[in-house]
Amino acid sequence: MIGTAAMRAEADLVALEFSGNVRDMGGAGFGLVKDVTTGKTDGTVTPGGILDVSGVKIRSVNADGSGLGTLTLVNLADQTVAATITLLAINDPKRLMFNIPADLAEGSYQLTLETWFSTNSLQLKQSRTLVYAIPLVVGNPGGGGEDDRPVIE
């Protein structure tokens, strides 16, 4: 594909704005969350299934580096902690993998991680809290599954 002169002129008008979040978080952040059961990466999750989370500096460790940090699913409806993940199958700086609780009710949840991890040889002096921007949805996020196509008579 070769851009036209008009496209190049419009691209020159684009101005980048940086929010500062990446710098404030020391480069740490969530990348992609995948429901291993269905293979979906759109935020829908399966209770009892497995989540595969990728990112940067997301290893879950506590202050002394010996145990897990706090990985939770927060119910967006009432801002309560719906589940605390206490067992990770993979806990690497770029990848987390864990089971979603089988009894997780239908609704929207926010994945949060409080960790002290910085690098393999350095712990943070204060914990860092990362939040996955896309809500994780259990159940039918739509309007009941009805056919929304127009009726032609």
N, C-alpha and C positions, 0 to 999 in steps of 0.2 A: 504494500500500500504506500502510495506517495501522496503526501498531503498537498492540497491545493494552496494557492497563495492566500485565498480567503481564510482557510483553516489556520494557516500559520499566523496570519494577522490577528485572528481571534485568540489564538493560544498565547500570543504576546501580551494580551490584556489580562491574563490570569495572574493573580497575585497570591503567593503562598502565605498562610498565616499559621504560626505555630502556637499551640495552646500551652506549651511548657510542661504538660503532664509527663511526657517521657523523661525529660530532664529531672523533674521533681521526684520521679520514682526511680531514679538511678538507672534508667534503661529497662527496668522490669515491667512486665505486663503480660496479660493473656493474649494468645493469638487465636487459636481455633479450638472449639469444643465440638467433639464428635461423639454421637451416640453409637457405640460399637454394635449394639443389637440391630439397629436399622440402617446404620451407615449415614444417617442424616447429620448435617452440620448447620441446620436452620434454627436451632434452639429447642426443637422438640426432643424430649427425653423419655425413656422407658423406665418406669419403676422396676427395680430388680435388675436392670441392665447395667452396662459398664460405660463410663464416660472416659474418653481419652482427650486430655487437655494439653495443648501445646502452648509454648510461650517462651519468655526470656526471664531468667532468674526467678523461677516459680517453685523452686524446691521448698517443701514445707518443713521448716525446722523451728524449734523453740529457741529461747534466749541462749541456752548453753550449747546448742547444736546437737544434743543427744536424742531428742524426741521430735515429735511432730508439732508444727505450728497449728493454727486453728483454721480449718477448712470447713466452711458452712454453706448451707443453702438457706437463704432468708426468704420467707414468704412475702411477696410484694404487696399482698392485700392488707396485711396488718403489721408488717415489719418485724415479725417474730422469727426466731431461728427455728426452722422446720427440721433441720437435720445437721448434725455435726459428724463429719467424716473422720473416723478414728483409725482406719486401716487403708493404706495405699498399696496397690500392686506395684506401681512404678512411682518413684519419688526422685526425679532427676531435675537438674536446673532448667531443662527445656521441655520436660514432659511429666505429667501426672496422670495416673490411671487408677480409678476406684469404682466400686459398686455404688449405684444409686439405691437408697433404701427402698425395699419392696413395698413398704406401706406409705410411701409418699403420696399425699392426696393430690387430686387434680388442682391445678392452679399455676401461677407464674412465680418463679423463684430467681433469686440473684445469687450467683456463685461468688463467694468472697474468700480470700486467703490472707490471713495474717501470718507473716513469716519474718524471721530474723536473718534470712539468707542473703548474702551479697555475692560472694565468690566461694570457691571451694576452700580457700585458706583464710577467709575473712568473714566475720559475723557483723551485722549491723549493731550500732549502739542503741537504736530504737527500732521497734518493729515497723514493718511496712505492710500496709493493707492494700491488696489488689482487688479490684472488682471487675468481673466480666461484664461488658457493656450491654450485651444482648440478653434479655430475660430468657431463662430456661422454662419451657412450658411442658407440663404434664397434663395429658388429656387432650380434649378437643378445644383448640384455641379459637375456633371459628364459631359460627352461629348455629350449631346444632346439626350440621351435615345436610341441610336441605339443598336441593338443586336451585341455584340462584340464576340460572339462565332464563332469559325472557320467554314467556309462553307465546307461541305463534299459533294463532287460530285462523 
